Amino acid sequence: MIFGVCGWLAEKLGWKESHIRIGFLVGVLVFGVGITMYLVLLIVKLLSK
């Protein structure tokens, strides 16, 4: 999305980026945790460099 977390996570897991984005969308709409997960993964991405 904005910070490249979906692309980074897709690369690490070997999944398609579109599947990761759909997962975040479902997380936001159904569970309400997608935004929090995105921010946590952004921090992990930044710290792993």
C-alpha positions in Angstrom: 0.0 0.0 0.0 1.8 3.1 1.1 5.1 1.8 2.7 5.5 -1.4 0.6 4.7 -3.7 3.5 2.5 -5.9 1.3 5.3 -6.3 -1.3 7.9 -7.0 1.3 5.7 -9.6 3.1 4.8 -11.3 -0.2 8.5 -11.5 -1.0 9.3 -13.0 2.4 6.5 -15.6 2.3 6.6 -16.4 -1.4 3.0 -15.4 -1.9 1.3 -13.1 -4.4 1.2 -9.4 -3.3 -2.5 -9.3 -4.3 -3.3 -12.1 -1.8 -1.6 -10.2 1.0 -3.5 -7.0 0.2 -6.8 -9.0 0.2 -5.8 -10.4 3.6 -5.3 -6.9 5.0 -8.6 -5.8 3.5 -10.4 -8.7 5.1 -8.6 -8.0 8.4 -9.8 -4.4 8.4 -13.4 -5.0 7.3 -14.1 -8.2 9.3 -11.8 -8.3 12.3 -10.7 -4.6 12.6 -7.1 -5.6 13.1 -5.7 -5.1 9.6 -4.4 -1.5 10.2 -2.7 -2.6 13.5 -1.1 -5.6 11.7 0.1 -3.3 8.9 1.7 -0.9 11.4 3.4 -3.7 13.3 4.7 -5.2 10.1 6.0 -1.8 9.0 8.0 -1.6 12.2 9.3 -5.1 11.7 10.3 -4.2 8.1 12.1 -1.1 9.1 14.0 -2.8 11.9 15.0 -5.7 9.7 17.1 -3.6 7.4 
